[in-house]
Amino acid sequence: MGFKLFFLALAGVVLSACDTGVKVEEASVEAEVAPTPVAYYEYLYCERGENWTMESAQNFVDDWNEELDGMENTLDSAFVYVPKDAENQNFDTVWVLRFPDKAAMEKGWSTYQESGTDDRLQSMHPGVVNCGNEVGQNRFGFDMYSALSAPDGFADEEPYLVQGQFCNFNEGKGPEDLTRVIRDHFVPAIEKGRADGSYPSYWFMVGAPDFEREDRADFIWMDYFSNADAMEKETGVYFGSETGNSIQAMFDEVSDCTDQSQSDGYVLRRPESS
């Protein structure tokens, strides 16, 4: 299924701009206007080196932020995901970079590489962490869409919890079917649950891949909760209800997804205005 069609199908969803809980800015897209992603995300597979410790990693991040503060920077914010099942992954952590759009990402990377920042960081902090930069191999870009804003105060306490799934459309199904379930059923149910206190921390995003790879999924689905306890409680409410199970059955008719992969999320860089 072509992703241009996927974008068009999402036109019927009311999109709210959000930056994974650091700062929420609301925006809407009218149904007749071509949809616009709320952000461009890159996920970098990272490996810890022989000198990695919590202290050395924090020192690395501090110097990384100082370097970014001294250059023309297009990065909105950044995060690190620490998998809860790291033994079955081909990476130790994932650095998540959020840009306003792809053009900002390209400019940001160009400025960063020309600055020599990475060489300086590796020289100052040898053997601490090394992140991938090969697109489609260990660096993956996505146009991200959101139909819900992050709850106020999200990520003020760490770690927050992230769940990710890779999904493919079932035979005969496409983006318009997914959009219909999200717009007409899922979002109204979550908004109602927010109003009655059932889902105080939950929100989600859908990502369209922007890279070539043989095993590339049609889309990714990302769930966010304030912490693991909130995930268990709020997921329990959803799947313990007739409405939640009915909606999930609709999703299952549209697409087939992998098991959820859970990670602890931490903020690496906040917007300068926060």
Helices and strands as residue ranges (DSSP letters): H 3-9, G 10-12, E 39-48, H 54-69, E 77-83, G 86-88, E 93-99, H 102-115, H 117-124, E 129-131, E 139-145, E 160-169, H 175-181, I 182-186, H 187-196, E 203-209, E 219-225, H 228-239, H 242-254, E 255-257, E 261-269
